[in-house]
Amino acid sequence: MTAIAANPSNPAVTTLLAGIATGSSGSADAKPKDSPAGQPTDSVELSDRAKAILAKAAADKAATADLTLSFDEILQKRSDALASKLTDAFKGLNVNLDDAVRLQVDKFGNVTTEGPWKKKIEKLFADDPELAKEFKAVAGLSALKAANTALELYNKDKGASAGSKQQQQAWTQYNIRSINIQTLSGVLSLKDGNLRSAAVDYIDTIADPHGDGTIASQKNIADRLA
């Protein structure tokens, strides 16, 4: 049943759903919607059970869609979706989006901000636990990405000799970076419809301080550090 329901375009599914619509196992007794006299119709009124099957098939498809995505792709997808939701919500609150809106998870787990729209924005998150939960999830995943980059830098910088001065320096740098990533882990900024992680921006500017050398790349780095 699950395999069939996952492909509503299959003729077998049409037959099955038509049967479900009338409570039978076939389509012979399916009742079409009312139509003008003499006008043919191929429309079928689905039962609640049929609609539930289709809804489950759609949910299953959505749940498996991310299985082939990389960690970075999943993070980008969730970040984009959250950015879109926050942009719409902030516009509804008449929040000025010309400048970046900096949001942060405080030590109590609340999403906070500063500026003239502080009360409006903090109330939005307080009244919508699911929105706050997704914000904290995206912030946490972003921090995890930053931590992984920091580890890659350590492995690159430590050299081949165990216990060497170079390795000790690399280890010290790694610990400093990890502490800074943890400090920035709950900070996201919304600007131009995009969410940026302070932790990711911090470690990226260390990994690639000059970008590709172009003016556009250097301006992007400057904007991220602003």
C-alpha positions as CSV (number, residue, x, y, z in Angstrom):
1,M,0.0,0.0,0.0
2,T,2.8,2.4,0.9
3,A,4.7,1.8,-2.3
4,I,1.5,2.4,-4.4
5,A,0.5,5.5,-2.4
6,A,3.9,7.1,-3.0
7,N,3.1,7.3,-6.7
8,P,-0.4,8.9,-7.2
9,S,0.2,9.1,-11.0
10,N,0.1,5.3,-11.2
11,P,-3.2,4.0,-12.7
12,A,-3.5,1.5,-9.9
13,V,-3.6,4.4,-7.4
14,T,-6.4,6.0,-9.3
15,T,-8.4,2.8,-9.2
16,L,-7.6,2.3,-5.5
17,L,-8.6,5.9,-4.5
18,A,-11.7,5.7,-6.5
19,G,-12.6,2.6,-4.6
20,I,-11.8,4.2,-1.3
21,A,-13.9,7.2,-2.2
22,T,-17.0,5.0,-2.3
23,G,-15.9,2.5,0.4
24,S,-15.3,-0.3,-2.1
25,S,-12.2,-2.1,-3.4
26,G,-12.6,-1.1,-7.1
27,S,-13.5,1.8,-9.2
28,A,-16.8,0.5,-10.8
29,D,-18.9,2.1,-8.1
30,A,-17.1,5.4,-7.9
31,K,-19.5,8.4,-7.9
32,P,-18.4,11.4,-10.0
33,K,-19.1,14.9,-8.9
34,D,-22.3,16.5,-10.1
35,S,-22.1,17.9,-13.6
36,P,-24.5,19.4,-16.1
37,A,-26.8,17.0,-17.8
38,G,-25.2,15.3,-20.8
39,Q,-21.7,16.5,-19.8
40,P,-19.1,13.7,-19.2
41,T,-16.9,14.0,-16.1
42,D,-13.9,12.1,-14.8
43,S,-13.7,13.9,-11.5
44,V,-14.0,11.7,-8.3
45,E,-14.9,12.9,-4.8
46,L,-12.3,11.5,-2.5
47,S,-13.1,10.3,0.9
48,D,-11.2,11.5,4.0
49,R,-9.3,8.2,4.0
50,A,-8.2,8.7,0.4
51,K,-7.1,12.3,1.2
52,A,-5.2,11.0,4.2
53,I,-3.3,8.5,2.0
54,L,-2.4,11.2,-0.4
55,A,-1.3,13.5,2.4
56,K,0.9,10.7,3.9
57,A,2.4,10.0,0.5
58,A,3.3,13.7,0.1
59,A,4.8,13.8,3.7
60,D,6.8,10.7,3.0
61,K,8.2,12.2,-0.2
62,A,9.1,15.4,1.6
63,A,10.8,13.4,4.4
64,T,13.0,11.5,2.1
65,A,13.8,14.4,-0.2
66,D,16.7,15.5,2.1
67,L,18.3,12.1,2.3
68,T,20.5,12.7,-0.7
69,L,21.5,16.2,0.4
70,S,24.9,17.0,2.0
71,F,25.1,18.6,5.5
72,D,25.9,22.0,3.9
73,E,22.9,21.7,1.5
74,I,20.5,20.8,4.3
75,L,21.7,23.7,6.4
76,Q,21.4,26.1,3.5
77,K,17.9,24.9,2.8
78,R,16.8,25.3,6.4
79,S,18.5,28.7,6.6
80,D,16.9,30.0,3.5
81,A,13.4,28.8,4.7
82,L,13.9,30.5,8.0
83,A,15.2,33.7,6.4
84,S,12.1,33.8,4.2
85,K,9.8,33.3,7.2
86,L,11.5,35.9,9.3
87,T,11.5,38.4,6.5
88,D,7.8,38.1,6.1
89,A,7.2,38.2,9.8
90,F,9.4,41.3,10.3
91,K,7.7,43.1,7.4
92,G,4.4,42.4,9.2
93,L,5.7,44.1,12.3
94,N,7.0,47.1,10.2
95,V,10.6,46.3,11.2
96,N,13.1,48.2,9.0
97,L,15.0,45.7,7.1
98,D,17.4,48.2,5.3
99,D,20.0,47.3,8.0
100,A,21.0,43.9,9.3
101,V,18.9,42.6,12.2
102,R,21.1,40.8,14.7
103,L,19.4,38.0,16.6
104,Q,20.9,36.0,19.5
105,V,20.0,33.1,21.7
106,D,20.7,34.2,25.3
107,K,21.8,32.1,28.3
108,F,18.1,31.4,29.1
109,G,17.4,30.0,25.6
110,N,15.4,33.1,24.5
111,V,15.9,34.8,21.1
112,T,16.8,38.4,21.8
113,T,17.9,41.4,19.8
114,E,18.7,45.1,20.3
115,G,17.4,48.3,18.7
116,P,14.1,50.1,18.3
117,W,12.2,46.9,17.4
118,K,13.5,44.8,20.3
119,K,10.1,44.3,22.0
120,K,8.3,43.4,18.8
121,I,10.9,40.9,17.7
122,E,11.3,39.3,21.1
123,K,7.6,39.0,21.5
124,L,7.3,37.3,18.1
125,F,9.7,34.6,19.1
126,A,8.1,34.3,22.6
127,D,4.7,33.8,21.1
128,D,5.9,31.3,18.4
129,P,7.9,28.5,20.1
130,E,8.2,26.6,16.8
131,L,9.9,29.6,15.2
132,A,12.2,30.0,18.1
133,K,13.0,26.3,18.0
134,E,13.9,26.5,14.3
135,F,16.1,29.5,14.9
136,K,18.0,27.7,17.6
137,A,18.4,24.6,15.4
138,V,19.8,26.6,12.4
139,A,22.1,28.5,14.8
140,G,23.3,25.2,16.3
141,L,23.9,23.6,12.9
142,S,25.8,26.6,11.7
143,A,28.0,26.5,14.8
144,L,28.6,22.8,14.1
145,K,29.7,23.7,10.5
146,A,32.1,26.3,11.9
147,A,33.5,23.8,14.4
148,N,34.2,21.4,11.6
149,T,36.0,24.0,9.6
150,A,38.1,24.8,12.7
151,L,39.1,21.1,13.0
152,E,40.1,21.0,9.4
153,L,42.3,24.0,9.9
154,Y,43.9,22.3,12.9
155,N,44.6,19.2,10.9
156,K,46.1,21.3,8.1
157,D,48.3,23.5,10.4
158,K,49.6,20.9,12.9
159,G,52.1,19.3,10.6
160,A,53.3,15.7,10.6
161,S,55.5,15.7,13.7
162,A,53.7,14.8,16.9
163,G,54.6,17.0,19.8
164,S,56.3,19.5,17.6
165,K,56.2,23.3,18.3
166,Q,54.1,23.7,15.2
167,Q,51.6,21.2,16.4
168,Q,51.4,22.8,19.9
169,Q,50.8,26.2,18.3
170,A,48.1,24.7,16.0
171,W,46.4,23.1,19.1
172,T,46.4,26.4,20.9
173,Q,44.9,28.2,17.9
174,Y,42.3,25.5,17.6
175,N,41.2,25.9,21.2
176,I,41.0,29.6,20.9
177,R,38.9,29.3,17.8
178,S,36.6,26.7,19.4
179,I,35.9,29.1,22.3
180,N,35.1,31.9,20.0
181,I,32.8,29.7,17.9
182,Q,31.0,28.7,21.0
183,T,30.6,32.4,22.0
184,L,29.2,33.2,18.6
185,S,27.1,30.1,18.2
186,G,23.7,31.6,18.9
187,V,24.1,34.7,16.8
188,L,22.5,35.0,13.4
189,S,21.9,38.2,11.3
190,L,19.2,38.8,8.8
191,K,20.2,41.1,5.9
192,D,19.0,41.4,2.4
193,G,16.7,38.3,2.9
194,N,19.6,36.1,4.0
195,L,20.6,34.7,7.3
196,R,24.3,34.8,8.3
197,S,25.9,32.9,11.1
198,A,28.5,34.9,13.1
199,A,30.3,31.6,14.0
200,V,30.6,30.6,10.3
201,D,31.6,34.1,9.2
202,Y,34.3,34.2,12.0
203,I,36.0,30.9,11.0
204,D,35.6,31.6,7.2
205,T,37.5,34.8,7.5
206,I,40.3,32.9,9.2
207,A,40.3,30.1,6.7
208,D,40.2,32.5,3.7
209,P,41.0,36.0,4.9
210,H,41.4,37.5,1.5
211,G,38.8,35.6,-0.5
212,D,39.8,35.1,-4.1
213,G,41.5,38.5,-4.2
214,T,38.8,40.3,-6.2
215,I,37.2,43.5,-5.0
216,A,33.8,41.8,-4.8
217,S,35.2,39.1,-2.6
218,Q,37.0,41.6,-0.3
219,K,33.8,43.7,0.0
220,N,31.9,40.5,0.9
221,I,34.3,39.8,3.7
222,A,34.1,43.4,5.0
223,D,30.3,43.2,5.0
224,R,30.4,39.9,6.9
225,L,32.6,41.4,9.6
226,A,30.6,44.6,9.9
